[in-house]
Amino acid sequence: MNKKSIIIGTRGSKLALWQSEEVKKNLLKKFPDISVEIIIIKTKGDINTSQSLTAIGNNGFFTKEIESDLLQGKIDLAVHSLKDLPAVLPEGLIINGILPRGEVRDVLVSRNGKKLKDITKNDKIATSSLRRQSQLLHYNTNLQIIDIRGNLDTRLQKLKEGYCDALILAGAGMNRLGYSDLISEYIDPQIIFPAVGQGAIAIETRDKDHYIEPFIRAINNNYSEKITQAERCFLKEMNGNCRVPMACYIEKENNILRITGVVSGLKGEPYIKKSVLCSIEKVSQEATNLARLILKNGGKEILDQIK
C-alpha cells in the first residue's frame, strides 16, 4: 500500500461530518502514517429542502453527486448512512466496508416528553418516512402525521418552534450528535421496524480499487457487514428503496438470527409481517427468500399500489 493520502467525500450536515470523522479516526488508528482529508459535496437533497421526499421519490437524492465524484476519481471513498443507499448502486461502485453498527431503533422526541402511547389525535407527529408513517398508523390509526424536511438540527428546531408536537427520528443520529437527553422514548422495533441498514455507516468505493480496498477492509466490521448485507438482499428482492414503506430487521437470539420483514400500505393497512430463523452463514439467502415469501403473500400488490 503505497498510497499516503485518502480523500473522503461526504454531505455537509453535522451527522454526515460526524460519520466521516469516525471513518477518518478509524483509518488513522490503523494507519497512522497516512493523511486523510474530508471534502464536503452538496447533493440535490441538500439543495432542495422544500419538496417532500415522497413527492420526489427518486433514488440517489442524497448520494448522486458524491457518487459522481467518486466515479471520476475526485475522491477516494464516500461515507454514507447505509439506510440512504438504494439497493442497487451505480455501476462501478461497491460498499467496501461497514463500521460497527450503532443504535438501530427509531426514537420519539416530543416537546412535552410524551411517550408514543400517550400521543393523541390532537398531536402532530412529523416524519418524512413512508416506512415510519405506515407503521405508526398500523399501531394507531388516529395518529396525525405531517411531513418534515431538513437535517437533524433543523427538525429539532421546528419541533421547538411548534411546527409539530413530536418527531420520529433515527436513534443513531441522535446519539452520535449528543442529543440523547432529548429522546422521549426508544421505540420498540416490533412497533416501528427499522429501515434496512439503519444505524450503520457505509464506506463506498470504486470496484476493484486495489489501493483503497486494503485500508477499508482493515476497519470493516465483519458481523455488521454480513447483517446489513442480508437486509439489503431483502430490499433488492423487494425492488425497494429507502422511500418505500418496508423494513427488514435482523436480531440475534442466542446463536440464531431472526430476520423479520415488513411491508404495509400507506395508511397502515394492509400489513404483512413475516419472520424466519437462520444461521449467519445463510442469512443473505434467507433474507432473499423471506422477501419472495412476502411478495407472494400480498406484498407485491401493496407495493404495486403504492408505486
Sequence and secondary structure as in RCSB ss.txt:
>XXXX:A:sequence
MNKKSIIIGTRGSKLALWQSEEVKKNLLKKFPDISVEIIIIKTKGDINTSQSLTAIGNNGFFTKEIESDLLQGKI
DLAVHSLKDLPAVLPEGLIINGILPRGEVRDVLVSRNGKKLKDITKNDKIATSSLRRQSQLLHYNTNLQIIDIRG
NLDTRLQKLKEGYCDALILAGAGMNRLGYSDLISEYIDPQIIFPAVGQGAIAIETRDKDHYIEPFIRAINNNYSE
KITQAERCFLKEMNGNCRVPMACYIEKENNILRITGVVSGLKGEPYIKKSVLCSIEKVSQEATNLARLILKNGGK
EILDQIK
>XXXX:A:secstr
    EEEEEE SSHHHHHHHHHHHHHHHHH TTSEEEEEE   HHHH  SS HHHH  TTTTTHHHHHHHHTTSS
SEEEEEGGGS SS  TTEEEEEE      SEEEEETT   GGG  TTSEEE S HHHHHHHHHH TT EEE   S
 HHHHHHHHHTTS SEEEEEHHHHHHTT GGG SEE  TTTS   TTTT EEEEEETT TTTHHHHHHH  HHHH
HHHHHHHHHHHHTT  TTSSEEEEEEEETTEEEEEEEEE TTS SEEEEEEEE GGGHHHHHHHHHHHHIIIIIH
HHHHHH 
